Amino acid sequence: MHAEMSSRLAAYARAFETLSPATVADLLALVDPAVRFKDPFNDVTGRAAMGRILQHMFDTTDQPRFVVHHQALDGSTGYLRWTFRARIKGIGDWSVEGMSEVRLSGDGLVLAHVDYWDAAEQFYERLPLLGTVLRWIKRRLTAR
């Protein structure tokens, strides 16, 4: 059973690394119809909703790409450490380091995909006006 779950997690990781508009359906075939997908901006349930989030990524970024650096599995819960890179209009090149918790069903489908990454540091601080304010607040709160 562990080998099967490990294989399913690896297939899911590969699907993210090779994700393109043409392969979104392939990735969604690996998730449960009632999958929960959560990241710092979204919290949705269902394949269609997850598909809309992925399509939005392709619509709003140029050359988005995930690189999965590490995978781990504990029972039916997997963890993926990754880097996401893309070009965003008005921001430029963007890179995010993150971790995903991936919960698998008994048949190996993804029941939940929850992303963990620091939206303040890795996104909001890069915005021209908001970033200035957030960096100032961060400096004020940093122990010296």
Contacts in CASP RR format, 6 or more apart in sequence:
PFRMAT RR
TARGET T0000
AUTHOR 0000-0000-0000
METHOD contacts of the structure
MODEL  1
MHAEMSSRLAAYARAFETLSPATVADLLALVDPAVRFKDPFNDVTGRAAM
GRILQHMFDTTDQPRFVVHHQALDGSTGYLRWTFRARIKGIGDWSVEGMS
EVRLSGDGLVLAHVDYWDAAEQFYERLPLLGTVLRWIKRRLTAR
2 73 0 8 1.000
2 75 0 8 1.000
4 108 0 8 1.000
5 73 0 8 1.000
5 75 0 8 1.000
5 76 0 8 1.000
5 104 0 8 1.000
5 108 0 8 1.000
6 73 0 8 1.000
8 30 0 8 1.000
8 104 0 8 1.000
8 108 0 8 1.000
8 109 0 8 1.000
9 71 0 8 1.000
9 73 0 8 1.000
9 78 0 8 1.000
9 80 0 8 1.000
9 102 0 8 1.000
9 104 0 8 1.000
10 71 0 8 1.000
11 30 0 8 1.000
12 27 0 8 1.000
12 30 0 8 1.000
12 80 0 8 1.000
12 102 0 8 1.000
12 110 0 8 1.000
13 68 0 8 1.000
13 71 0 8 1.000
13 80 0 8 1.000
15 23 0 8 1.000
15 26 0 8 1.000
15 27 0 8 1.000
15 30 0 8 1.000
16 27 0 8 1.000
16 66 0 8 1.000
16 68 0 8 1.000
16 80 0 8 1.000
16 82 0 8 1.000
17 65 0 8 1.000
17 66 0 8 1.000
17 67 0 8 1.000
17 68 0 8 1.000
19 27 0 8 1.000
19 54 0 8 1.000
19 64 0 8 1.000
19 65 0 8 1.000
19 66 0 8 1.000
20 58 0 8 1.000
21 55 0 8 1.000
21 58 0 8 1.000
24 51 0 8 1.000
24 54 0 8 1.000
24 55 0 8 1.000
24 58 0 8 1.000
27 54 0 8 1.000
28 47 0 8 1.000
28 50 0 8 1.000
28 51 0 8 1.000
30 109 0 8 1.000
30 110 0 8 1.000
31 46 0 8 1.000
31 47 0 8 1.000
31 50 0 8 1.000
31 109 0 8 1.000
31 110 0 8 1.000
31 111 0 8 1.000
31 113 0 8 1.000
32 47 0 8 1.000
32 105 0 8 1.000
32 109 0 8 1.000
32 110 0 8 1.000
32 111 0 8 1.000
33 46 0 8 1.000
33 47 0 8 1.000
34 45 0 8 1.000
34 46 0 8 1.000
34 111 0 8 1.000
35 45 0 8 1.000
35 46 0 8 1.000
35 47 0 8 1.000
35 50 0 8 1.000
35 109 0 8 1.000
35 110 0 8 1.000
35 111 0 8 1.000
35 112 0 8 1.000
35 113 0 8 1.000
36 43 0 8 1.000
36 44 0 8 1.000
36 45 0 8 1.000
36 46 0 8 1.000
36 111 0 8 1.000
36 112 0 8 1.000
36 113 0 8 1.000
36 114 0 8 1.000
37 43 0 8 1.000
37 44 0 8 1.000
37 45 0 8 1.000
37 46 0 8 1.000
37 49 0 8 1.000
37 50 0 8 1.000
37 53 0 8 1.000
37 112 0 8 1.000
37 113 0 8 1.000
37 114 0 8 1.000
38 44 0 8 1.000
38 112 0 8 1.000
38 113 0 8 1.000
38 114 0 8 1.000
38 115 0 8 1.000
39 53 0 8 1.000
39 114 0 8 1.000
39 115 0 8 1.000
39 117 0 8 1.000
40 115 0 8 1.000
40 117 0 8 1.000
40 119 0 8 1.000
40 123 0 8 1.000
41 119 0 8 1.000
42 53 0 8 1.000
44 50 0 8 1.000
44 52 0 8 1.000
44 53 0 8 1.000
50 113 0 8 1.000
57 64 0 8 1.000
57 86 0 8 1.000
58 64 0 8 1.000
60 88 0 8 1.000
60 89 0 8 1.000
61 86 0 8 1.000
61 87 0 8 1.000
61 88 0 8 1.000
61 94 0 8 1.000
62 86 0 8 1.000
62 87 0 8 1.000
62 88 0 8 1.000
62 89 0 8 1.000
63 85 0 8 1.000
63 86 0 8 1.000
63 87 0 8 1.000
64 84 0 8 1.000
64 85 0 8 1.000
64 86 0 8 1.000
65 84 0 8 1.000
65 85 0 8 1.000
65 86 0 8 1.000
66 82 0 8 1.000
66 83 0 8 1.000
66 84 0 8 1.000
67 82 0 8 1.000
67 83 0 8 1.000
67 85 0 8 1.000
68 80 0 8 1.000
68 81 0 8 1.000
68 82 0 8 1.000
69 81 0 8 1.000
69 82 0 8 1.000
69 83 0 8 1.000
70 79 0 8 1.000
70 80 0 8 1.000
70 81 0 8 1.000
71 78 0 8 1.000
71 79 0 8 1.000
71 80 0 8 1.000
71 81 0 8 1.000
72 78 0 8 1.000
72 79 0 8 1.000
73 79 0 8 1.000
76 103 0 8 1.000
76 104 0 8 1.000
76 105 0 8 1.000
76 106 0 8 1.000
77 101 0 8 1.000
77 102 0 8 1.000
77 103 0 8 1.000
77 104 0 8 1.000
78 101 0 8 1.000
78 102 0 8 1.000
78 103 0 8 1.000
78 104 0 8 1.000
79 99 0 8 1.000
79 100 0 8 1.000
79 101 0 8 1.000
79 102 0 8 1.000
80 99 0 8 1.000
80 100 0 8 1.000
80 102 0 8 1.000
81 97 0 8 1.000
81 98 0 8 1.000
81 99 0 8 1.000
82 97 0 8 1.000
82 98 0 8 1.000
82 99 0 8 1.000
82 100 0 8 1.000
83 95 0 8 1.000
83 96 0 8 1.000
83 97 0 8 1.000
83 98 0 8 1.000
84 94 0 8 1.000
84 95 0 8 1.000
84 96 0 8 1.000
84 98 0 8 1.000
85 93 0 8 1.000
85 94 0 8 1.000
85 95 0 8 1.000
85 96 0 8 1.000
86 93 0 8 1.000
86 94 0 8 1.000
87 93 0 8 1.000
87 94 0 8 1.000
88 94 0 8 1.000
91 126 0 8 1.000
91 127 0 8 1.000
94 123 0 8 1.000
94 126 0 8 1.000
95 122 0 8 1.000
96 117 0 8 1.000
96 122 0 8 1.000
96 123 0 8 1.000
97 117 0 8 1.000
97 122 0 8 1.000
98 115 0 8 1.000
98 116 0 8 1.000
98 117 0 8 1.000
99 115 0 8 1.000
99 116 0 8 1.000
99 117 0 8 1.000
100 113 0 8 1.000
100 114 0 8 1.000
100 115 0 8 1.000
100 116 0 8 1.000
101 112 0 8 1.000
101 113 0 8 1.000
101 114 0 8 1.000
101 116 0 8 1.000
102 110 0 8 1.000
102 112 0 8 1.000
102 113 0 8 1.000
103 110 0 8 1.000
103 111 0 8 1.000
103 112 0 8 1.000
103 113 0 8 1.000
104 110 0 8 1.000
104 111 0 8 1.000
105 111 0 8 1.000
120 134 0 8 1.000
121 138 0 8 1.000
124 130 0 8 1.000
124 131 0 8 1.000
124 134 0 8 1.000
125 131 0 8 1.000
125 134 0 8 1.000
125 135 0 8 1.000
125 138 0 8 1.000
END
